[in-house]
Amino acid sequence: MHTPGRTSTLSVLISINIMVSASTNTLPVERKQKSITPPVEASTNMLLVERKQKSITPPMEANTSLSVFVDTRAVLHCPNATSNVLVVTWSVIFRDNTSCIRAYRTDSNKTREKTCTDERISWDSRPDQNFALRINPVAITHEGYYKCEVVTPDGNFCHGHHLQVLVPPKVTLSLGENGTTVCWAVAGKPAAQISWTPMGDCHTVEERLGNDTVTVQSTCHWEDRQVSEVSCFVSHVTGNKSLSIELNQGAITLEFPASALLVILYVKFSLFLVIILVIVGFTYFQRINHCRA
């Protein structure tokens, strides 16, 4: 038979063992949580390093398309650098697969060129003031890819230009044979589009020239229609143009300037006066000879 004193002592021992076991089980968890939690100062330093790395990472290479008119002036710009520039290099690949390289070093203030024979391509101004490239005047042969690479302590910055040269066509309109009318869009780049007002029986052909320009010829005929005037409309990326002509049974009407008309009238009037003077003189001499007889 158990006594009350022994029972209370046993209960106290059991309680102590349970508390010790619970504290022992929770201790590794606390240690694990403390081990995976970085100190505040270390995490702040890591965040600053990540931000610095992102700030010095150069942007990806960018490319743009640029269209310019032939015989004009074009300026190609380099990307904006965020720190001191060490070297600037222009690499050009023309449409015929020839190339040209122009470079500038800021530390020595010197430039160099490689296979750049076209004098129309040069620095826009002094390279120590402006890294842009200038083309003046622009020719069809200048089409190609122009890449500017800027080297800085933070990395390399690149920007490319796909240069396309546009050529406006020369537009003419005239009367052809057998009552036809012909509209030309000569040596345009790219090819022009031709339409008519009013619509007729039209036939359009294209002729590609050696310099990559295109001549478009449209021939129209209006059969069994009462048409007195027609218009040719030429659509092109460099601008649109419209010409009109009067149809007069297939005959071409010539228009003279006012000065030419005055000259014609003066000649006719002079000839008329000469004829009158000859007639008057001949009549006068006839009368004199008659009186003598």
Secondary structure, DSSP 4 states (H G I P E B T S, - for coil): ---HHHHHHHHHHHHHHHHHHHHHHHHHHHHHHHHHS--HHHHHHHHHHHHHHHHHSPPPPEEEEEEEETTS-EEE-PPPPSS---EEEEEEEETTS-EEEEEEETTTTEEEEES---TTEEESS-TTT---EEESS--GGG-EEEEEEEEETTEEEEEEEEEEEEBPPEEEEEE-STTEEEEEEEEEBS--EEEEES--EEEEEEEE-TTS-EEEEEEEE-TTS--SEEEEEEE-TT--EEEEEE-BTTBPPP---HHHHHHHHHHHHHHHHHHHHHHHHHHHHHHHHHHH-
